[in-house]
Amino acid sequence: MTYRDERGVEYDSVRLPTHEVTDAVALDARLVSRGIGRKQLSIYTGTDGAELAQQPRTHRRRWTDQQWLAYKEHRQLESELGADNAPAAAVWVVRPHGSAPD
């Protein structure tokens, strides 16, 4: 961000430690312009479910039906692969030493 004081001197904001919440500028400076905005991602037009899952949520408004289907299939596959399908119970047979099987 760029600031300008009443004499016309411009100041660029200085990064402070992360626990600070203010910019270090002169007290009489006024905000002139904000920094460069974020680069906008172009809308993904393919139907790869993994790629669609990484797209910003705002892009979902423009998805086609095929993209929605690919996205939902990808999410379902991920949830199935992530689920723990181990048996819920197991049986242990404990026999004393020296006993012969029947």
C-alpha positions in Angstrom: 0.0 0.0 0.0 1.2 3.5 -0.7 0.5 6.5 1.5 1.0 10.2 0.9 1.3 12.9 3.6 0.2 16.5 3.2 3.6 17.6 1.8 3.2 15.1 -1.0 5.8 12.7 0.2 4.8 9.1 -0.5 5.5 6.2 1.9 5.4 2.5 1.1 4.1 0.3 3.9 6.7 -1.6 5.9 6.2 -5.2 6.9 6.1 -5.5 10.7 6.3 -8.6 12.8 3.3 -10.9 12.4 1.9 -9.9 15.8 1.6 -6.3 14.8 -1.6 -5.1 13.2 -0.7 -1.7 11.8 1.5 -0.3 9.0 4.5 1.9 9.9 3.8 5.2 8.2 3.8 8.9 9.1 0.8 10.0 11.3 -0.4 12.6 8.8 -0.3 10.2 5.8 -3.4 9.3 3.9 -4.1 6.2 1.9 -3.3 6.7 -1.8 -3.6 3.2 -3.3 -3.7 -0.3 -2.3 -1.2 -2.9 -3.3 -1.5 -5.2 -6.4 -4.5 -7.4 -6.2 -4.4 -11.1 -6.4 -4.1 -12.7 -9.8 -7.5 -14.2 -10.9 -7.5 -17.8 -11.9 -9.1 -18.5 -15.2 -12.2 -20.7 -15.1 -11.2 -24.4 -15.6 -13.2 -25.9 -18.5 -12.1 -29.5 -18.2 -13.8 -32.4 -16.4 -11.0 -33.7 -14.2 -12.5 -34.2 -10.7 -9.2 -33.6 -8.9 -8.6 -30.4 -10.7 -12.1 -29.2 -10.1 -11.7 -29.9 -6.4 -8.7 -27.5 -6.3 -10.6 -24.6 -8.0 -11.9 -21.7 -5.9 -15.5 -22.1 -4.7 -16.5 -18.9 -6.6 -15.9 -20.8 -9.9 -18.6 -23.3 -9.1 -21.3 -20.9 -10.3 -20.1 -21.4 -13.8 -19.6 -25.1 -13.9 -21.4 -27.2 -16.4 -23.4 -30.4 -15.5 -20.5 -32.6 -16.7 -18.1 -30.7 -14.4 -20.5 -31.1 -11.4 -20.8 -34.8 -12.1 -17.0 -35.2 -12.3 -16.5 -33.2 -9.1 -19.1 -35.3 -7.2 -17.6 -38.6 -8.5 -14.2 -37.4 -7.4 -15.5 -36.5 -3.9 -17.3 -39.9 -3.6 -14.2 -41.8 -4.7 -12.0 -39.8 -2.2 -14.4 -40.6 0.7 -14.5 -44.3 -0.2 -10.7 -44.5 -0.4 -10.4 -42.6 2.8 -12.8 -44.8 4.7 -11.4 -47.4 7.0 -12.9 -50.7 5.9 -11.2 -52.8 8.5 -13.4 -55.4 10.3 -15.2 -54.0 13.4 -14.5 -57.2 15.5 -12.0 -60.0 15.6 -11.9 -63.3 17.4 -8.9 -64.6 19.3 -8.8 -68.2 20.3 -6.5 -68.8 23.3 -5.6 -72.3 24.3 -3.5 -73.4 27.2 -0.1 -74.9 26.6 0.0 -78.6 26.1 -3.5 -79.1 25.1 -4.0 -81.0 21.8 -6.5 -79.8 19.3 -9.6 -81.9 19.2 
